[in-house]
Amino acid sequence: VYLETYGCQMNVNDAAIAWAILQSSGYARARALSEVEITSVFLPRREKAEQAIWNRLQHLKALKARRLQARLPLHIGILGCMAERLKEKILHREKLVDIVAGPDAYRDLPRLLAVAESGQQAANVLLSLEETYADILPVQTSAGGATAFVSIMRGCDNMCSYCIVPFTRGRERSRPIASILQEVKMLSDQGVKEVTLLGQNVNSFRDMSEVQFQSAAPAVLSRGFSTVYKPKPGGLRFAHLLDQVSRTDPEMRIRFTSPHPKDFPDEASVLQLIQERHNICKQLHLPAQSGSTRVLEAMRRGYTREAYLELVQHVRDSIPGVSLSSDFIAGFCGETEEDHQQTVSLLREVRYNVGFLFAYSMREKTRAYHRLRDDVPADVKRRRLEELIAVFREEAARANGAVVGSSQVVLVEGPSKRSPSELCGRNDGNIKVIFPDAEVEDAAGEALVRVQPGDYVLVKVTSASSQTLKGVPLCRTSLSRSAGC
């Protein structure tokens, strides 16, 4: 079997789950497409990436035809969000695909493959209220990597009007903390140095797996925020999980994505933990989506511009030097030029270090599809997106420039893509750092060492752009040692 993954980080994690299931059923992993009997493709939610998938399928169609002539049949499977949403179109468009499996159907892959091998198309896109794959330890698809994703929950209950996730991944349900800790410990034993806790809305996590967990008080929201659902009582919360995960290995960095701004109340110990623990990264993703209160209401985000900015200030007061990232949508339904300028001004006011910006593309099944009009012309969307990107880059360059002259702890990921004589890694704030591949002192002794992927290196920053820091390596170090300096 050969897995090809597109789209979001959740698809990357799903690929590891699917591979674990297939491996336990006797399948071997192919290193190249030419070796395979089955190709599984994990699909994204965004329109541009979806078009890339349709183009890829045309290439696979030609390969499948050649293999059939050589009597070496090839079965093609589409897995993930797009598989669930476009089941009929995928199965019947030129009858190319043999298997379709939604995000909650990976356990069914062996049966679906058996059906496909008998010459029939097979599909399972049923969503579950309970499936978390808690008993399956994902097999990492990039062996030897320094970083890994750990899924802690699936689905989403927020029902933002633009978002397809509740309809393709179902309602929120969280993994038991015990199974998450088991996976994190396994990754630590394998030498992984950074784990990202993954979910559509990680900070609304609540473990309900044991009876004594179910009597806890309802969650408290950030001041000025609301939801479309009633407060949910019970469960061990995200702060408890984050505390336990960070204790697993003091030399393993912990990140999490994506949180929802509503789930950072004033008394939240999550922010306290980030500030106190040396191995929880001082980096937070606060998806804003728009800077206009009117558009935020149409998006059903549950907050105003003012409430969001108040939260940003609270975060910066709680975690000095925090690195902030965000998501923005250009050209949402009904967005006026004034609304757009509100988003431009929010980008300038907050000055994010990292940004993910997209033009709006309407999706079937969403509330926007049924209730709103996609009335912003495509050329206007493109122009507004380009303006947002330009402003973001300008402000990010200023934000990143503030660390020039400082020393940053960088987790080395490998050689730089642009030069084999340079190494690349990321600092605590998740900013890419480039530095020369040279021997450095080991902070634990006097010997010179060659830096390897997975090492922590202290780098003095000499220059910055909107996306990258450059510097010179000072020494190899550790999280504990650098925290004590």
N, C-alpha and C positions, 0 to 999 in steps of 0.2 A: 504494500500500500504506500502511496505517495501523497503527502498532505501539502497543500498549497494554501496559504492563509492571507486574506485581505481584510482591511478594515480595522476595527478598534482592538484595544488590548484584550477585551473580553473574548474576542474570537481567537486570539493567541492562546489564552488560557483554555478555551474550549477545545482547541486542537490537541492540547496536552491531555485533556480528559478523554477525548475520543481515541487517541493513540493508546492510552492506558487500557481502555476497554478492548480495542482490537488486538493489542499485544497479548492480553490474557486469553484471547480466543484463538491464539496460534498464528496470527499474522506477523510477517516480517516487514521491516521498514526499508523502503527503497531509497537509495541515495540520489537517483536521477529518474526522470520521467520515463526514460527508455527501458527501465528495468521492471516496470510495474504491471500489475494486473488490474488494479483499482486506483482511480484518482479521486480524492476527496478535496473539494474546494470550499473553504469557509468564506462566507460572504458578508459584505458590509451593509450599512444602512444608508450611506450618503450617495446621492445621485451620480456624482462624477466617478466614484469608485465602482458603482454598479455597472456603468457603461464599460469600464475596463474589464469587468467580468464577462459581459456578453461578448466582447472582442476576444477574450481568452478562450471562451467556449468554441468559437469558430475555429481557432487553432487546434483545439482538442478534437473537434469533429473530424478534421482532416487526418489527424493521427489515428483516431479510432477506425476510420475507413481503411487506412493502410494496414493496421494491425489485423483487421478482420480478414483482409485478403491473404495475409500471411498465416491465418488461422491461430492468431494470438489475441483473443478477444480482450478488449479493454472496457471496464465498467467505470462510469463517471458518476460521482456523487456530489450533490450540493448540500452543504450543511450550514446551519446558523440562522440568523435573523431574516435574511433575504429569502432563504429557503421556505421559511414559515409564511412570509408575506406574499410570495409570488409562486406558490406551489403549482397552480394550474398552468401559469405561463411557462414556468421552467420545464414541466413535464411534457407539455404539448408543443412547445416551440421547436420545430424541426426534429422532435423526438430524439434529442441528443442525450439527455440525462437519464440515467438508470435509477438513481437513488436520490431521494429528497428527505432530509431529516432536520427537524426543528431543534432549537436549543435544549429542549427537555427530552429528546428522543435518542440520545447517544447510546444509552444502554441497549437500544433496539437495533443497533448497527449490524451485529452478526446475523440477525434474522433478515434484515433488509438486504444484506449482501447475498444471503442464500437465495432469496427470491429473485434478485437480479441475475444470479448465475443460472437460474432456470429459464431465463429469457424474458422475464416480465419486469415492468417498472414497479418500484416499491417506494412507498412514502409513509412517513409518520411525522406530523407536525403538531400533534396534540400538546397543549400547554398544561403544566402541572401546578397545583397549589403547594406541593410539598417537595418536589425534586430539588436537591442541592448538590448531589453527587458527593455527599459528605464521606462516604465510605470508600471513595476512589481517590487514591493518591496520584495526581497527574504525573505523567512521565514527561519531563522537560524535553522540548523538541530541539533545543540548542544546548547539547551536552557540553559541560565545561564552562558555561557562561558564568559571569560574575553576578548577574542579576536574574530575578525571577518574579513572576506574578503569582499571587495566591488569591483565588476567588473566595470571598467571605460571605457573599449573598448573591441572589439572583433576582431579576425582575425589578419593578419600580411601581410605586403607588401614587406618584405625584401628579400624573395626568396633565403635564404641561401641554398646551393645545397644539404645539408643533411636533410633539415627540411620538415616535412610533413604538418606543421600547415597551410600554405596558402591554401592547398588542402583539409584539413579537417575542418577548421574553416573559410575559406574564406578571403576576403580582409579586411583591416583595416577600422573600423568605430567606432566613439566615442559616448558615451552617452552625452546628454546635461548636463552641469554642475549643473543646477538646480535640476535634478533628483538625481544626485550623492549626493548633499548636503542634500537633503531630506532623503536619506537612511542613511547617516552618522549621521544626527540629530536623526533619529529614534533609531539607535544603541546606541547613547549617552544616550538617554532617558531610554533605557533598561539596562543601567549600563555597557555596553561594554567599556573597557578601552584601547583597542588597535585595530586600523583598518589598514589593509593592502590594499592599492589600487592595483588592480590586472588587468593585461592585458599582452598580448604577447609582447608588445613594448610600455610600458606606457608613456615614455617620448616623443613619437611622437604624443601624444594625441592632438586633435584639435576639439573643439566644433564648428560645423557649423550650429547649430540649428536655429540661428536668422540671418536675412539679414545683420545687422550691423557687425556681426562677420566675414563676408566673405571677407572684404576688407583688412584684415591684411596682412602684408608682408610675403613672403615665409620663411619657417624655415631655420635656419642656422645650419650647421653641425659642429662637432668638427674638429679642425685643423688636416688635414691629413686623413680625412675620406670621403668616397663616398657612393653613393647608386646606385641601378640598376634602380631607378625610378626618374622622374623629381621632383625638389623641389615643395612642395605643398603649394600654397598660401592660406591665409585666416584661420580663426578660432581662438578661444581662446585657448591658449597653456597650456601645463602641468604646467608651473610655476604659472599661474593664478589659476588653479584648486587647486594646492598644497597650495597656499596662503589661499584660501577660506576654504578649508577643515581644515587646521590647526587652523583657527579662530573659528571653530564650538564649540569646547570644549577644553579649555586650559589644562584640565586634561586627555585628550585622546591622547595617542601616535599615531603617523602616520608613517607608513612604505609604501613602494611601491616596486613592482616587476612584471615583469622583465623589466628593461630598456635596451636600446641598447647603447653601448658606443658612437656611432656616434652622438647621440642627446644630448651631453653635450658640447656645444660650449664654448669658453673662456668667452664670455659675458653672459653665461647662469645664470639667476637669480635663477634657481633651486638650484644650489650649495650654493648660498648666503642664500637662505631661510633655507636650512638644517643647515647652520652654525648659523643663527640668532635665529630660533624658538626653544624654549626649548622642545616643544612636537613633533618636527619632528626628528626622530631617526638619529643619526650620523652614519648611516650604509648605504652602497651602494653595490648593486649587479652589477658587471662589467663583464659579461660573455666574456671570452677570447676565449674559445674553443680550441685554439692551440697557441703555442709559436713560431711557424715557419711561416714566411711570405709566403713561398711557399705554405704551406698547407692552410693558411688563404685565399690565392687567389683562391685555388681550392674550398674552402668552400663558396666563394663569400661573405666574411664578410665585405669587403669594407675598410679594414685598414691593415697596416703593423704592425709588432711587435714593431717597433720604435714609431709609432703613438700611439699605445696602451699604451706603457710605459710612453710616454709624458703626456697622459691623466691621468694616475694614479698619476703622480707627481703633475699635476694641481689640482686633487681632494684633495690630501693630503695637498697641500699648502692652499687650500680654506677651508678645514674642518679639523683642527688639531684633531688628535686622532680618525679619522674615522675608522670604522670597514669595511673591504672589503671582499666580497664573490665573487665566480666566478664559471663558468661551464667549463668543459674540456671534450673533446672526444679523446679517445685513439684509434689509429689504423684506422684513416680515410683513404679513398682511396689514394693510392700512398704514404702514409707516410713512410719515411725511418727512419733508426735508428738515423741519424743526426737530422731529423725533431723532433723525439721523445725527443732527448736530449735538443733541443731548448725549448720544453715545460717544461721539468724538470728544466731547468735554469730559466725560467720565474716564475715558482712556488717559486723557491728559492729567486729570486730577489724581487718579490712583497710581498711575505709572507702574504698570505690570512688568515683571521680568520675562514672563513667557505668555504667549497668547495663541489661541486657536480660533481663527476667524473664518466664517463661511457665508456664502450667499444662501438665502432661504430657498429650499425646494420643498414643495408641498408633498405630503405622503398620504395615500389612502388610509382609511381607518381612523386617522387622527381627528380630534375635535375641530381643528382648523379646516380640515377638508370638508367637514359637514356644516360648519357654522360661519366660516370666514371666506373672503375672496382673496386669491393670490393676485393682487391688483398692482403690485409694483413692477413696472416693465423690466425685462431682463437686462437691458443696457443700463438702467438706473441702478439695479442691484449690483452690477459689475463695478460701476463707477463708485458707489458707496463703499463696496468692499475694498476697492483699491485705496480709497481715502482712509478707511479704518486701518488697513495694513500699514500705510505710510505713517500715520500718527502713532500707531503702536510701536513700530520700529524706532521712530524718533525718540519716544519716551523710554523704551526699553534700553536703548543705547545709553541714555542718561543714567538710568537706574543701574545698569551693569558697570558703567564708568565709575560709579561711586566706590567700587571695590578695588580699583586700580591702586597698586601699592600695598595691598593687604596680602596676607598669606592664607590660602584656602586649602582645605583637605579635599583631595580629589580621589575618587575611586576609579582606577584605571580600567578601561574597557578593552583597549587594544590599539593597534596602529591607527593613525589618522588616515582618513580616506584620501586626503590630498597629498600626503607626503609620507613615505615609508620611514623617513628619519624623525618623525614626530609621533607622539602618543596622544590618545584622546581619552578623556574621562569626564565625569560630572562632579560638580561640587555639591555641597549640602543643599544648595538652593535649586538643584537640578539644571544648572547651566553648564553647557558644554565647555570644557577647558582643554586647550591644545598646548603642548609643551614638548621640548626636545627629548628624544629618546637617548638619554645619556646615563652613565653610571652616577649614582648618588650615594651619599652616606646613609647608613641604616641608623635611625634614631636610637635603636637599642644598643648600638656598639659603634666602633670606629670603621668597620669594613665598608668598602665600596660595593654596591650591589647593582645588578641590572633589574630595572623595574619590570614586573610581569602583570598581565591582566589579573585583576582581583586584589592587587596591592593598593594600599592607601598611600598617597604621596602628598607631601606638603609643597604647594606651588605658590610662588610669589607672582601675583598678577601684574603684568606690565602693560597690557592694552586690552580694550574691550570694544565689542560691537553690539548690535541689537540681539545677536544670537550666540555669540562666542566670546570667551575670555582666552587670552594668551598669556603665557608666563614662563618662568624658569623653575625647574624642580629644585627643591632644597634638600629634602631627605625623604626616605621611606619612613612611614610612621604607622600608628594604629589609632583607632577612634578613642580608646581610653587614654592613651598618652597625649594626644592632641587636645582632648578635653581638659586635661590637667594642667596644660601650659597656660 
